[in-house]
């Protein structure tokens, strides 16, 4: 830097010598000032240029993490998301909200399953489990009422490859004690509600599935 200035001053002096003697001092000052201004570093830089890149990256990462934490917090199922009836059911059967979060997530006001297995190879058992779990999932958005429609259960059994078509209606009849409003015959349009026995069985299934997750 100083060597450049020294060389430039020499050049300025040579130029100044060509001016009238009375103007040489003023000419020198002007030429030197012009040189210094043209080589001056900008005094004002963008604020971001003074921030190390690593700091920017860290800030971005922190902002991203904050967003993720916010989304995670919003997606987490809270005990208060459930109707008081369901919360009483949890309390009576030793079911924690951590268990529920292991098995479900919420989306558009609905309880969506995370579990991939029903922990049974028996079609009859799977049908009953699907019926009870469907009733529980419905309670999330219908005021705590644990009810289900048999045709929804039929479709879910088909989707999960555990549909026993010849014995579907008979299975409901055989285990009718799980439901409060079972009639003599299976009704496709009925909304079956869980009995005290059905809720006790549901609690056992939730705990079992949560332990396996």
ABEGO torsion letter per residue (X at the ends): XAAAAAAAAAAAAAAAAABBAAAAAAAAAAAAAAAAAAABBBABBBAAAABBAAAAAAAAAAAAAAAAAAAAAAABBBAAABBAAAAAAAAAAGBBAAAAAAABBBBGGBBBBABABAGBABAAAAAAAAAAAAAAAAAAAAGGBBBBBAAAAAAAAAAAGABBAAAAAAAAAAAAAABAABBABBBAABBBBBBAAAAAAAAAAAAAAAAAX
